[in-house]
């Protein structure tokens, strides 16, 4: 079906994403509430704009993984990615490959690593909506919200709460003064 633009396989027992090699026109893919443990098989889905894979029913001890080849394949097209409650563990850094991403929802997982967060946020320069609530990274980073907003000028909504212009301006001024050294000289 080379003309396929949307595919909904929610609420099935799908375990693996495969067979999409010829789907170069596929724009929306809904795979929530399955048993998929790895975001893979999407290397050739270069038109994919929306991917929803929420609530994967994994076996005890299984964790959700990201395939870097698939992320690279959808990096220029993907605008919305939802991976809420999929037992995603580790870092947010691989999401930095998704340059066109506007919405990233990865709530209620096990994302805890702070390494590479700044790099990922800078890579997602189109990101408008970010939902990370319910992940250990929230408590591991002091002033979590401030830190996210300082590293991403494009985020307009963080954890279902709007980012107000005066909030961002306050943070920029506060950290400029706090950093202090040379901030008032020559500029």
Number of C-alpha atoms within 10 A of each C-alpha: 9 11 10 13 15 14 12 11 14 16 14 11 14 17 14 14 14 10 9 15 12 13 20 18 17 22 19 19 18 17 24 25 21 21 21 24 22 16 18 18 18 22 18 19 22 20 19 25 21 19 18 19 23 23 20 24 18 17 9 6 6 13 18 20 16 15 14 14 15 17 21 18 21 23 24 17 18 24 21 20 20 20 23 23 22 29 24 24 18 18 17 22 17 17 22 21 20 26 22 20 26 20 21 22 21 26 22 19 22 20 21 18 16 16 12 14 20 17 17 21 25 17 20 23 18 19 24 19 21 20 19 20 18 17 19 18 21 16 11 12 15 10 10 12 13 15 14 17 20 16 15 20 15 17 22 18 17 19 16 13 11 12 18 10 9 9 12 16 11 11 15 15 11 12 12 14 13 10 10 11 9 10 11 9 7 5 5
